[in-house]
Amino acid sequence: MKVLLTGCAGFIGFHTSQRLLASGVEVVGFDNFNPYYDATLKERRAEQLQEHSGFQLVRGNLVNPEELDSAFDLLGSGDDTRVCHLAAQAGVRHSIEHPEDFVRDNLVGFSEVIERCRRREVGGLVYASTSSVYGNQSEPLLHEELRTDGQVSLYGMTKKANELQAGVYHDLYGLRCTGLRFFTVYGPWGRPDMALFLFTDAILSSRPIKVFGHGQMQRDFTYVEDIAAGVTAALETNLANEVINLGRGNTQELMRYIELVETELGQEAEKEFLPMQPGDVVRTSADISKARRLLDYDPQTDIDAGIPAFVAWYRSYYDR
Ligand SMILES: NC(=O)c1ccc[n+]([C@@H]2O[C@H](COP(=O)([O-])OP(=O)(O)OC[C@H]3O[C@@H](n4cnc5c(N)ncnc54)[C@H](O)[C@@H]3O)[C@@H](O)[C@H]2O)c1
């Protein structure tokens, strides 16, 4: 198997690339190192990938045809080739202020990628979707059969559109497609715009942390190594046309998550309780039985181990 992995300098792309390279898979990484968050962090991740002889980096933008073509040229075609499409504009909150970024990167960018998969006869496409596509559901457990045709954020809408487009490409052209709905991923080398990073930074700077939803939110926090294992399994299994949840399957209170950060830092956070942000949801809780059945997915890490791993990385990386 040879993989073209978009978003290789991103949080999940970096961990997934590491895992693939460690098992001897050749990876062509593609990323534009955009400044949505500190690009130095992306450079540091990419530097580590470049230490592997099986890794080739193409710097480019999904919506630049020549740049994307050069990455596909390095991948080649045939049954053993895969595209792992993780590059996207993420962040529900960012989508409220900058919808145009989501239309460009997530709708146009995705179309550019999937169309090349078809034209160049790539063996299969695995792409990132999100738990955000579920919006606010009354069901306690989010399973793949629930209706997701009403979206509450532009971010979720773009990812749902990707799932629909992948279904059409499978039915019309026979392209093998697996969409993975990730649930709140966290861990070392994480994203500076996400809660865990923001909390850790604020607590260490003795600034108050913003707790949205008045502290009532619950999330199925998923450790990044478990996600990387699930993505790798999806690339290997290469299912015909599926959308699959990848979560921990163990929903936690946001306040418990914060408590663990406080314990690790040995410092109590000053908390500013705020209402829910528009486009956000109160609770996510993944039914991961489909991933267990089809991908042999078996997540291992709970927040009791995952948060200390993140905090240890953060303190050593930033020397704080
Ligand atoms: N982290 C999570 O909790 C989470 C949850 C659900 C879904 N996802 C999805 O998983 C994927 C990876 O997320 P992440 O957390 O690693 O985000 P990330 O922002 O760290 O990684 C995305 C990478 O894609 C690159 N990129 C974005 N637009 C690009 C473009 N037009 N051309 C080339 N490169 C581009 C960015 O530079 C970045 O390095 C995304 O599709 C995201 O929507 C993430």
The ligand as a Gaussian input file, in Angstrom:
#p B3LYP/6-31G(d) Opt

LIG

0 1
 N       -9.268000      17.202000      15.754000
 C      -10.542000      16.852000      15.885000
 O      -11.063000      16.759000      17.008000
 C      -11.387000      16.531000      14.679000
 C      -12.705000      16.112000      14.902000
 C      -13.497000      15.812000      13.807000
 C      -12.992000      15.907000      12.529000
 N      -11.716000      16.327000      12.337000
 C      -11.225000      16.403000      10.936000
 O      -10.013000      15.693000      10.856000
 C       -9.148000      16.297000       9.884000
 C       -7.805000      16.611000      10.519000
 O       -8.015000      17.501000      11.611000
 P       -6.855000      18.054000      12.543000
 O       -7.408000      18.185000      13.891000
 O       -5.643000      17.271000      12.300000
 O       -6.712000      19.542000      11.933000
 P       -5.410000      20.365000      11.550000
 O       -5.906000      21.748000      11.257000
 O       -4.358000      20.203000      12.577000
 O       -4.916000      19.674000      10.204000
 C       -5.392000      20.011000       8.922000
 C       -4.192000      20.258000       8.021000
 O       -4.674000      20.493000       6.699000
 C       -3.937000      21.548000       6.114000
 N       -4.799000      22.200000       5.129000
 C       -5.971000      22.847000       5.357000
 N       -6.444000      23.355000       4.212000
 C       -5.575000      23.005000       3.239000
 C       -5.514000      23.244000       1.841000
 N       -6.451000      23.971000       1.212000
 N       -4.489000      22.729000       1.137000
 C       -3.520000      22.004000       1.759000
 N       -3.510000      21.753000       3.088000
 C       -4.526000      22.250000       3.819000
 C       -3.571000      22.475000       7.275000
 O       -2.424000      23.258000       7.023000
 C       -3.374000      21.488000       8.427000
 O       -2.011000      21.162000       8.586000
 C       -9.893000      17.512000       9.363000
 O      -10.550000      17.150000       8.178000
 C      -10.900000      17.798000      10.453000
 O      -12.043000      18.471000       9.951000
 C      -10.895000      16.645000      13.380000

